[in-house]
Amino acid sequence: MLKDRKILLGVTGSIAAYKSVDLARRLMDEGASVSVVMTEAACRFITPYLFEAVTGNPVRTDLFADPYSHIELSKQSDLFIIAPATANTINKLSCGIADNLLTNLWLTYEGPALVAPAMNFRMYRSPSVKKHLKELKKNGVHFVGPGSGSLACGEEGPGRMEDIPVIVESCTYVLSEKDLAGMNILVTAGPTREPIDPVRFISNRSSGKMGYAIARSAVRRGAEVTLVSGPVNLVPPERVSLLSAETAAEMEAAVLKSLPKADCVIMAAAVADFTPREKSKVKHSKGSITALDLSQNNDILKKISKKKGDRLHIGFAAETGKDIKKAEAKLKEKKLDLIVLNDVQQEGAGFDVDTNIVTLIDSNNTITEYPLLSKDKVADIIFHKIRELKK
Ligand code: PMT
């Protein structure tokens, strides 16, 4: 999404200015070209030369160095991001004050804009900052953060510039086409854990990466997203409603709770098919059990297919081998609109990797095979297919 995009990065006078060097780097890693404009105060914290070395582009600081840079740079840019944005600059942006190159550029810029505030929490909660943040939001400016935690001054509270990966994701969000706007999508991700006793459980190798990539892509494309997640070590995407579930029964309850408002369900979770009949309240001692008595969990997709209506149901089939027949049988049994088959034994596919190799089979029996792709890309092809199915 950021490939070949021209990003204008405004840096203002906050201690967080040093973090923006990394931001510029990360944006460039995503394929963007970054031009930096700094206020005089920002140059007191960090030198323009550092940004110049990192971005390979000249850094502008002086309104009078070139008669037209306050117009030219803004015309050429696809996104204007100000990170960090101080209370002073935020208030000036909202009032239309143009007293340096950055604020002049803001006035001439007509594209999407993103602001990452950074300041002491007392400034952040001051009536004037609150008022001007509200005004900028009303005018369509996007915001990311601030985060909460220990501030440079040693105090605690909201005011830290948001973490760089979150800012990069927000840039992607702002620049993405909102072709799923109006849709409410329920995504499941990760494994479930079925307890044997307080310290042991039955689970599987799902990391949640596939489901989280789907949720991230749906948010970027403008959908309202509920993510029902099993226990994973991933940071949930911004803007999702997260429901955590440990066991298959909890996942089922979370899905049923969110179902009434969903018009599309995508089950990427690896739900345990069985659970120990007895869950001991104390730890089994060595040798005290030799076998587990298991009962079947409900099949969530099968259960919700009974009152499906117009809702789209997308399932995954995790198979050992590219077994199209098995995937087709699951598609029919669970009354799915689409099933995504992945052979979890193929290198680069299935569990706990950033890539997948999938075959899409829809209810009209159209079969489309894809090569090795990132899970983000797989999520995009699923949504492309969903848009086709909705026509
Ligand atoms: O999380 P990652 O590490 O990124 O790995 C991704 C993945 C391999 C987990 C994912 O790509 C995947 O294949 N998910 C589905 C795993 C699975 O449970 O497959 P299945 O063939 O057993 O189930 C078929 C479908 O029924 C799935 O959509 C599943 O969510 C659903 N199901 C299964 C069991 C159950 N009790 N209820 C269900 O709804």
Residues whose N, C-alpha, C, O or C-beta is under 5 A from the ligand:
A	BS01	PMT	G190 R205 S206 S207 G208 K209 M210 M267 A268 A269 A270 V271 A272 D273 N297 N298 D299 I300 L301 G315 F316 A317 A318 N342 G350 F351 D352 V353
